[in-house]
Amino acid sequence: MFLDSTQLILQYIQGKFWLITAIVISSVYLCILYKMVIKGFRDKGVYPANGPKFYLAQAYLSFMWPAPLYLVLRITEYI
């Protein structure tokens, strides 16, 4: 069975929507990581006790930023 052009266009738009959504979510995570790095370097100079928490949070975010991208891609398999 062949799809007509309207269905093909709708599938194309839906695919692009999920791709853009995944890119936006991943960009937000990277932005949070960047702001945390800047804030962490400022706080580390003034309050040295914040160092370990900063590095732990930085490691967690740098590991986890692809997670929303993976989640969105897995959700699109079921739609």
Secondary structure as a PSIPRED ss2 file (coil, helix, strand):
# PSIPRED VFORMAT (PSIPRED V4.0)

   1 M C   1.000  0.000  0.000
   2 F C   1.000  0.000  0.000
   3 L C   1.000  0.000  0.000
   4 D C   1.000  0.000  0.000
   5 S H   0.000  1.000  0.000
   6 T H   0.000  1.000  0.000
   7 Q H   0.000  1.000  0.000
   8 L H   0.000  1.000  0.000
   9 I H   0.000  1.000  0.000
  10 L H   0.000  1.000  0.000
  11 Q H   0.000  1.000  0.000
  12 Y H   0.000  1.000  0.000
  13 I H   0.000  1.000  0.000
  14 Q H   0.000  1.000  0.000
  15 G H   0.000  1.000  0.000
  16 K H   0.000  1.000  0.000
  17 F H   0.000  1.000  0.000
  18 W H   0.000  1.000  0.000
  19 L H   0.000  1.000  0.000
  20 I H   0.000  1.000  0.000
  21 T H   0.000  1.000  0.000
  22 A H   0.000  1.000  0.000
  23 I H   0.000  1.000  0.000
  24 V H   0.000  1.000  0.000
  25 I H   0.000  1.000  0.000
  26 S H   0.000  1.000  0.000
  27 S H   0.000  1.000  0.000
  28 V H   0.000  1.000  0.000
  29 Y H   0.000  1.000  0.000
  30 L H   0.000  1.000  0.000
  31 C H   0.000  1.000  0.000
  32 I H   0.000  1.000  0.000
  33 L H   0.000  1.000  0.000
  34 Y H   0.000  1.000  0.000
  35 K H   0.000  1.000  0.000
  36 M H   0.000  1.000  0.000
  37 V H   0.000  1.000  0.000
  38 I H   0.000  1.000  0.000
  39 K H   0.000  1.000  0.000
  40 G H   0.000  1.000  0.000
  41 F H   0.000  1.000  0.000
  42 R H   0.000  1.000  0.000
  43 D H   0.000  1.000  0.000
  44 K H   0.000  1.000  0.000
  45 G H   0.000  1.000  0.000
  46 V H   0.000  1.000  0.000
  47 Y C   1.000  0.000  0.000
  48 P H   0.000  1.000  0.000
  49 A H   0.000  1.000  0.000
  50 N H   0.000  1.000  0.000
  51 G H   0.000  1.000  0.000
  52 P H   0.000  1.000  0.000
  53 K H   0.000  1.000  0.000
  54 F H   0.000  1.000  0.000
  55 Y H   0.000  1.000  0.000
  56 L H   0.000  1.000  0.000
  57 A H   0.000  1.000  0.000
  58 Q H   0.000  1.000  0.000
  59 A H   0.000  1.000  0.000
  60 Y H   0.000  1.000  0.000
  61 L H   0.000  1.000  0.000
  62 S H   0.000  1.000  0.000
  63 F H   0.000  1.000  0.000
  64 M H   0.000  1.000  0.000
  65 W C   1.000  0.000  0.000
  66 P H   0.000  1.000  0.000
  67 A H   0.000  1.000  0.000
  68 P H   0.000  1.000  0.000
  69 L H   0.000  1.000  0.000
  70 Y H   0.000  1.000  0.000
  71 L H   0.000  1.000  0.000
  72 V H   0.000  1.000  0.000
  73 L H   0.000  1.000  0.000
  74 R H   0.000  1.000  0.000
  75 I H   0.000  1.000  0.000
  76 T H   0.000  1.000  0.000
  77 E H   0.000  1.000  0.000
  78 Y H   0.000  1.000  0.000
  79 I C   1.000  0.000  0.000
